[in-house]
């Protein structure tokens, strides 16, 4: 039965239970139909009120059975039923959050999302940020999206999603033809197919590739659109879109020029403010600024041997530090963002007997040169951080071929006692490498220390 017929039967109270259920399902997926129901229900109620007022003015019988258009038998019950059904339907559609999709499965997935992230969870409109792993989301329309981290997917309606970053493969069955996947640059309308989409935030572009079937890609700001079929693909950005008669070419990773990597000397160490070594571990370089004095403060010192290195041709340098979790303290006791400082001093390399010196004998910031700073969100427990400032490059080049020592401290203090101790991998860590100095000959190389 057509939607208009269902609405008509619904409003006159003749719709069966199955017809009401069918209408409710249509309303859940069609905003235009919901608006039409509201308009016609209001019109219907207004016409009935006018008819009753005219009968009253004329001194006639104002019972529902005498209003034009109503059946003579049981009209009052029919009206009551219609009003009741209308109220229930509108409450269902507009008061209850609409289920947009279901999280079917996840593979080693980590999330940052206010929506449920347990497999099997029903999902309302909102954002799903997948930080690691993979996940499969099935929209109520039947369209299925396999999301690959890191990615950010916005669930809008059962027939529409928006990929803000990352990559996804979308499988659209016949019943979901017309499903739309949007990106920051445009959108694709599916015609019953499988296609892939990726969004590169750094390059500020998106790409669509048909794996099977056909899609239509739109670029709203310019009005451009292209049909893709077979294994055709398209790239799209702020300037427009480009059709490719074939699959997307593999991404070319530009060479970073000649690069040299130097590991820190094996005698890197941390110290604690109260000089008690039981608070330290050889696998970690530690940094903490406590709330009360320096009793539980931690600093780390490590050095690089440049005595046999000719660095004249190198024009860029960066320090890499791998953040690893140790489970010491509470991240909730820290500010949202925490700042770290790296100081440098040229001199003799560290020796084994210096492995655990006292707090008072370690290099102090006032005895060193500030080379750079970086920040870490309190929520982040893993990642690569460091510096590549002009001051750091100049310091390395000025002190080659000698030895350089670097001092790491956390400038940000904890808000409450027992705050998180930030721990970076030392050379003996079983999973991550210790501090690394990277040197580049190509000044145009990509040397972001936080990657």
Protein Blocks (a to p, Z undefined) as FASTA:
>chain_A
ZZklmmmmmmnopacfklmmmmmmmmmmmmklmmmmmmmmmmmmmmmmmmmmmmmmnopa
fbfklpghiafehklmmmmmmmmmmmmmmmmmmmpccdfbdcfbachiacddfbdcbehi
acdedddddfehcdddddfkopacddddddddddfbfmbccdfbdcddddddfklgoiac
ddfkbccddehiaddddddfklopaddddfbhcdddddfknopacddehjbccdddfkbc
cddebdddddddddebjaddddddfkbccddfklpaklpcfkbccddddfehjklgccdd
ddddfklccfklpcbdcdddddddehiajfklpcfbdcddddddedddddfklmmccfkl
pccfklmccfbdcdddfkbmbdcdddddfklmmmmmmmpccddddddddfbdcfbghiac
dddddfklmkbccddddddfblkbccdfkZZ
